[in-house]
Amino acid sequence: NSTTGKYDIVVIGGGPGGYVAAIKAAQLGYDTACIEKRGKLGGTCLNVGCIPSKALLNNSHLYHQITHDSKHRGIEVEGASINFPQLMLSKDKAVNGLTSGIEMLFKKNKVTYIKGSGSFVDDHKVNVKPIDGAEDYEISADNIIVATGSEPTPFPGIEIDEERIVTSTGILSLKEIPKRLSIIGGGIIGLEMASVYSRLGSEVTIIEFKDAIGAGMDGEVAKNAQKILAKQGLKFLLGTKVNSGVRDGEVVKIEVEDAKSGEKKELESDVLLVAIGRRPYTEGLNFEAIGLESDKAGRLVIDSEFRTKHPHIRVIGDVTFGPMLAHKAEEEGIAAAEYIKHGHGHVNYGNIPSVMYTHPEVAWVGANEEELKAQGIKYKVGKFPFIANSRAKTNFDTDGFVKFIADAETQRVLGVHIIGPNAGEMIAEGGLALEYGASTEDIARTCHAHPTLAEAFKEAALSTFDKPINF
Ligand code: FAD
């Protein structure tokens, strides 16, 4: 512990994977320390990911509603305008509240919080370089959990200055609203940031190499999402390759090329966001020195119980296999601590929801049509549009639909895909259905409150085997 430098469990990284693992380990009775070098707990998610992006999404949506979607509701607002520094402060306040909340949870659960960077000395010893510049020291542990997370994947040849050419980190802390914003990558992070700045008045162009947006989305849902976002003013250059992006004074010059015809074009933008994905982060961890392995993508190699070559060193979250999502990292954090304590743990990788927090939101869990077709699995689809849902109509918020995919014979739920208001909350019911092996009939026979958006969920389930009532 803090006086002897010997712990039962040391966790390296204080993001959603690491901090949850540390709290769970302490709750299971282990003397636990968590090393974090950022100076704040919460990792990418709380500091430069999920939380700041959702703060900006929520407040920009509110502004857009006030300015574009209130008059017809009988709400007259004169002279609404954006105070950008205050918008950013409000985001920082949300982040600070949550990160300091984790510090309190560490205290409550008696997790030792070590502010420094951790580096392997041997398979039981970790060198700590304190962030306050004090001298390095060593700690040791019976078990070590690595949760060092990920970082934005660089675009070869494009130099990031986090001012004009930015990653997801820079775009969350711009000094002013760019007149023109170009984004490389039509994935979730790119589209969320596109929504934020488009609502604040930027002209936004999304450049995507593939012919569709939204990596991992059901094809039909992705097409719909693109249509709706285009209607909101986002410009899409699909099937388009970026050749270069160079800062020239206060503008960025981007050369793009049509992936099929090879035709080249030059675009000019005030800010360029590079959002082509994330890669595992292991800088300074010195994992090679103790014989741990990484694959070609840089992910630390583990077995099904998160164990490395040294079975008492486990790896969780973005730095290893699986979707790079906060809730996936958290599940693994719990399971890793439970494996150490009980020898068994549980993460259902077939049931990890994804959400894009645009408006409308897009959320899905389980398999999509393309995956089932590729596996030759016979399925039925049931869909219900929000235009036929009384709550959505009442709220004048009717874009989108709920789509169920069920096994053709047994009606067991295989996947749920929602584009619509509050999809991100509603998908939890889909996750529960998958976890319990529910059939669509189970859902259709479950009484849902009226008037709620969730009635669309129920009727979409019903539509896989019978006629819906309200459509
Ligand atoms: P991280 O959160 O990356 O945490 C790792 C921590 O380890 C970091 O704080 C780092 O400083 C620390 N560290 C690294 N090396 C060392 C070392 N040697 N010593 C000490 N400390 C070290 N996911 C969602 O589920 N929902 C969302 O809405 C969402 N939105 C996102 C929006 C953006 C803009 C971005 C960038 C990401 C978003 N994500 C979202 C992804 C999510 O942030 C990650 O999946 C999640 O943070 C992964 O958690 P982790 O604990 O594995 O790693």
Residues whose N, C-alpha, C, O or C-beta is under 5 A from the ligand:
A	BS01	FAD	I12 G13 G14 G15 P16 G17 G18 I35 E36 K37 R38 G42 G43 T44 C45 V48 G49 C50 S53 G116 S117 G118 A147 T148 G149 S150 S168 I189 E283 G284 L285 I316 G317 D318 V319 M324 L325 A326 H327 A329
